[in-house]
Amino acid sequence: MEFQDYFPIWNKLNINQQNKMLRALHSQKIKKGTVIHNGSMECTGLLLVKSGQMRAYILSDEGREITIYRLFDRDMCLFSAYCMMRSIQFEVIIEAEKDTELWVIQSETYKSIMEESADLANYTNELMATRFSDVMWLIEQIMWKSLDKRVAEFLLEEAVIDESKELKITHETIANHLGSHREVITRMLNYFQSERMVKLSRGTVTILDEEKLRNL
Amino acid sequence: MEFQDYFPIWNKLNINQQNKMLRALHSQKIKKGTVIHNGSMECTGLLLVKSGQMRAYILSDEGREITIYRLFDRDMCLFSAYCMMRSIQFEVIIEAEKDTELWVIQSETYKSIMEESADLANYTNELMATRFSDVMWLIEQIMWKSLDKRVAEFLLEEAVIDESKELKITHETIANHLGSHREVITRMLNYFQSERMVKLSRGTVTILDEEKLRNL
């Protein structure tokens, strides 16, 4: 599998743009724990994950961290290329959470292609909107934490009712029970999964760590 | 002054795109306090402020508010047109803080121009990055600044916006901006008053010692 197979709008670039892009990237393997981009360092470039897992976080003056979003296979990170847009005025740190293989794309080249390709610019817009949604969700979590408690409580209740930790229930149903939206519940369950409290599969939520859910 | 004078990249659109845009917009005057966009309602369109002041905020299940960003003359709001991008998965409410004159641009038309104009798509990218920076700043505020600093900063900002040290603002309103409770804000302001940083009277907070507030 080549870069072409990972880059979603590859076929919307013309042959010149494709060649330009290929000349502007290199692949890299990094070990778990490596910081590949550090806000105050140089403009690293865009990162496209081939395999592995990374996280983007910010750091307070006192050294406290908060994870802003995570990157999995095929995810792309814009904010490691902040020199690409003058309006990106914040600094993130990108760290590998597992051994990771990725491509690094030069910011300047990506920017120059984006200036002539509406397709690439619109794709980049969607990427940013996705991250924006992540961050808005995070704010809601920070400010109004109650929903995570409500979802946890609901799952624990269901487990008692079903006499099983393997719940046959859709995200839609949970949302309806709690007066919330499916998308919101999905994001919450993904968060629970990333914290190893539950395991998700089609139509099923399996409780892995009852204790941790209860502690919410 | 016409729309053309307010829209920053007007000259980068071709004549067809310009005509399309003009047909897709209407101007509107709204009174202070009007909610012009409410997350769960229809896709209002993009908003370009001619004059006035608006704020974008989110609302918790329990009715608590927090201001995400503000819009002044010539500012444009994307998130009132969330149907424009499928990745925008959060809801904001847009409210006029002063009597406001603005243009509303149909989302579908804007989107269709953006799909063919790299210039418009890149401009939109920059807009989103600006809001992203606002929101990242907000997260840092919430996470890592104690409330006294946030209240002080808010009062100083308001003084700049209003060009006055005598702020016509209730404790409730300050609480809503900062995602806090009225009682908490009142306590903080009473503390500020006891330190002679502000003077409180009905519906008014007067800044007495800007220097001291800034030093917080």
Interface residues (C-beta under 8 A of the other chain):
Chain A: I58 S60 D61 E62 R64 I66 I68 M85 R86 S87 I88 Q89 F90 M114 E115 E116 S117 A118 L120 A121 N122 T124 N125 E126 L127 M128 A129 T130 R131 F132 S133 V135 M136 W137 L138 I139 E140 I142 M143 W144 S146 L147 G179 E183
Chain B: I58 S60 D61 E62 R64 I66 I68 M85 R86 S87 I88 Q89 F90 M114 E115 E116 S117 A118 L120 A121 N122 T124 N125 E126 L127 M128 A129 T130 R131 F132 S133 V135 M136 W137 L138 I139 E140 I142 M143 W144 G179
